[in-house]
Amino acid sequence: MIFLAWNCKGMGQPSAIRELRALVRSSNPDCILLKEAKVNYGTMQTIIQHLHFLNHVYEPPVGLSGGLCVAWRDCIEMEPVSVNKHIISLLVFSTPGSAPWLVSAVYGPNSSVDKRLFWENIHHDTDFFTGAWLIIGDFNTIWNNGDHSSGTGLDIRSRRMRSALDNLGMLFIPTSGFNYSWTNRRQGNRRIRSIIDRVVANKDWWRSFPNASIRVLPQTTSDHNPQVLYYFGQDSFAK
């Protein structure tokens, strides 16, 4: 199985749609996550169907902000269990007869107040599910000083993220490719880069997918790098 995740910063432009098509062709994912799509439901449905993903969940943007979509092919079975503007959680039935596992696709808010509610909603998923769990997306928060090119200090949002993921028993999936996942696209001393797009999983998920890895791809039309999750490792390309 392969999962493509990308904060596209809007799917309203032909260039973004062309880039998404290219990413799908090159990575051949079974499932895709789009963050900040910024288009209405009808437009997103058309884009997804043209990519031959027949199943999807889409939470449209509020005003000019947001738009969170998870789409998947018929080769896997997924069942949405929780949907809001920042989190889409789905049960994944990857192998017939085996226990389902949970994936939460996230687009974290920027403000401290909204961030607190965001983590509370993440914790609510544990009220109905206690098995294998993967969280993938844009957390809009750095984990430590090394996640920011200027070495900026950690704020309350970072400390809240560390506390929440530690309490949930989440571990980072190994990453290769580009070191950072976001840049402000300025040059010289004004350039800022950070790691805010991440994939984490609990120990139960790791036991099922011990060779999982992430490949961070080059930036194109967005200021975020696409990420590809290989459930069985990059060398196997198994599905």
C-alpha positions in Angstrom: 0.0 0.0 0.0 1.1 3.5 -0.8 -0.3 6.8 0.6 0.4 10.2 -1.0 -0.1 13.3 1.3 0.2 16.8 0.0 -0.7 20.3 1.3 -1.5 21.6 -2.2 -2.4 25.1 -1.2 -5.4 25.2 -3.5 -6.6 23.0 -6.3 -8.3 25.8 -8.2 -5.4 26.4 -10.6 -4.7 24.2 -13.6 -1.0 24.0 -12.6 -2.0 22.4 -9.2 -4.2 19.8 -10.9 -1.4 19.0 -13.4 1.1 18.6 -10.5 -1.3 16.3 -8.7 -1.7 14.2 -11.8 2.0 13.9 -12.1 2.4 12.9 -8.4 -0.2 10.2 -8.8 1.4 8.9 -12.0 4.9 8.8 -10.4 4.0 7.4 -6.9 0.9 5.2 -7.9 -0.8 5.6 -4.5 -3.7 3.6 -3.2 -4.8 6.5 -1.1 -4.3 10.3 -1.3 -4.6 13.1 1.3 -5.0 16.7 0.1 -4.8 19.6 2.6 -5.9 23.2 1.9 -7.7 22.2 -1.3 -9.7 25.5 -1.2 -12.3 24.3 -3.7 -16.0 23.4 -3.4 -17.3 19.9 -3.2 -18.2 19.6 -6.8 -14.8 20.7 -8.1 -13.0 18.3 -5.7 -15.2 15.4 -6.7 -14.5 16.0 -10.4 -10.7 16.2 -9.8 -10.7 13.0 -7.7 -12.8 11.1 -10.2 -10.6 12.1 -13.1 -7.7 10.5 -11.2 -9.7 7.3 -10.9 -10.2 7.4 -7.2 -13.8 6.3 -6.9 -14.1 6.7 -3.1 -13.5 9.9 -1.1 -14.4 12.0 1.9 -14.1 15.8 1.6 -14.6 18.5 4.2 -14.9 21.8 2.1 -13.1 25.0 3.1 -14.6 27.6 5.4 -14.3 30.8 3.5 -10.9 30.9 1.8 -9.2 28.5 4.3 -9.0 24.7 4.5 -10.5 21.9 2.4 -9.4 18.4 3.6 -9.8 15.4 1.4 -9.0 11.7 1.6 -9.6 9.6 -1.5 -8.9 5.9 -2.1 -9.0 3.2 -4.8 -11.3 0.2 -4.8 -8.3 -2.1 -4.0 -8.7 -1.1 -0.3 -11.7 -0.7 1.9 -12.0 2.3 4.2 -14.8 3.5 6.4 -15.1 7.1 7.6 -15.7 7.4 11.4 -15.0 11.0 12.2 -14.9 14.1 9.9 -14.3 17.8 10.6 -12.3 20.6 9.0 -9.1 19.6 10.7 -9.3 15.8 11.0 -10.7 12.9 8.9 -10.4 9.5 10.6 -11.2 6.3 8.8 -11.0 2.6 9.6 -8.8 0.7 7.1 -9.6 -2.9 6.2 -6.3 -3.7 4.5 -6.4 -7.5 4.8 -9.5 -9.6 4.8 -10.0 -11.3 8.1 -7.4 -9.1 10.0 -8.3 -6.4 12.5 -8.9 -3.0 11.0 -6.6 -0.1 11.8 -7.3 3.6 12.1 -5.8 6.4 10.0 -6.3 10.1 10.9 -5.6 12.6 8.2 -5.0 16.0 9.7 -4.6 19.7 8.9 -3.6 21.4 12.1 -4.9 24.9 12.9 -2.4 27.8 13.5 -3.9 29.5 16.6 -3.1 28.2 20.1 -6.8 28.2 21.0 -7.8 26.1 18.0 -4.8 23.9 18.5 -5.9 22.9 21.9 -9.3 21.8 20.6 -7.5 20.0 17.7 -5.6 17.8 20.1 -8.7 17.2 22.2 -10.4 15.9 19.1 -7.5 13.7 18.3 -7.7 12.2 21.8 -11.5 11.6 21.3 -10.6 9.0 18.6 -9.3 6.8 21.4 -12.7 6.7 23.0 -14.0 4.4 20.2 -10.8 2.8 18.9 -7.8 1.3 20.8 -6.0 -0.6 18.1 -3.4 0.2 15.4 -3.4 3.9 14.6 -1.6 6.1 12.0 -1.7 9.9 12.0 -0.6 11.7 8.8 -0.7 15.3 7.6 0.2 18.9 8.3 0.4 19.5 12.0 1.4 23.2 11.6 3.8 22.8 14.5 7.4 21.9 14.8 8.5 19.1 17.2 11.9 20.5 18.3 14.4 23.2 17.5 16.0 21.1 14.7 12.7 21.2 12.8 13.2 24.9 12.0 16.0 26.3 9.9 16.5 29.3 12.3 16.5 27.1 15.4 13.7 29.0 16.9 12.6 28.1 20.4 9.6 25.9 21.1 6.3 27.6 21.9 3.2 26.3 23.7 1.9 24.7 20.5 5.1 22.6 20.2 4.9 21.6 23.8 1.3 20.7 23.5 2.1 18.5 20.4 4.9 16.7 22.2 2.7 16.0 25.2 -0.2 14.8 23.1 1.8 12.4 20.9 3.8 11.1 23.8 0.5 10.4 25.7 -0.8 8.6 22.7 2.4 6.5 22.3 3.1 7.8 18.8 6.4 7.2 17.1 7.8 8.9 14.0 8.1 6.9 10.8 11.6 7.1 9.2 11.9 9.7 6.5 14.2 10.1 3.5 14.5 12.7 0.7 14.2 16.4 1.5 15.0 17.4 5.1 12.2 20.0 5.4 8.6 19.9 4.4 7.8 23.6 4.1 9.5 26.8 3.1 8.5 30.5 2.8 10.1 30.5 -0.6 12.2 33.5 0.0 15.9 33.7 -0.8 19.1 34.3 1.2 18.8 35.2 4.9 15.1 35.7 4.6 14.5 32.0 3.7 12.8 29.9 6.4 12.3 26.1 6.3 10.6 23.8 8.7 9.2 20.3 9.3 5.5 20.6 10.0 4.2 17.7 7.8 4.6 14.4 9.6 3.5 10.8 9.9 3.3 9.0 13.3 2.0 5.7 14.4 1.5 3.7 17.6 3.2 0.5 18.5 0.3 -1.7 17.3 0.5 -0.1 13.9 4.3 -0.6 13.8 3.9 -4.3 14.5 1.8 -4.6 11.4 4.0 -2.5 9.2 7.6 -2.7 10.6 9.2 -1.6 7.3 7.1 1.5 6.7 8.9 4.6 5.5 8.3 8.1 4.2 9.8 9.7 1.1 9.7 13.6 1.0 9.5 14.7 -2.6 10.6 18.1 -4.1 8.4 21.1 -3.9 6.5 22.2 -7.0 3.4 24.4 -7.1 3.0 24.5 -3.3 5.2 25.7 -0.5 4.8 22.2 1.0 6.7 19.1 -0.1 4.6 16.1 -1.0 5.1 13.0 1.1 4.7 9.4 0.1 4.2 6.7 2.8 5.3 3.2 1.8 3.6 0.7 4.2 6.0 -2.1 3.3 9.1 -0.1 2.6 10.4 1.8 -0.4 12.4 -1.1 -1.8 9.4 -3.5 -2.1 6.7 -1.2 -3.7 4.3 -3.9 -2.5 0.6 -3.2 -2.2 
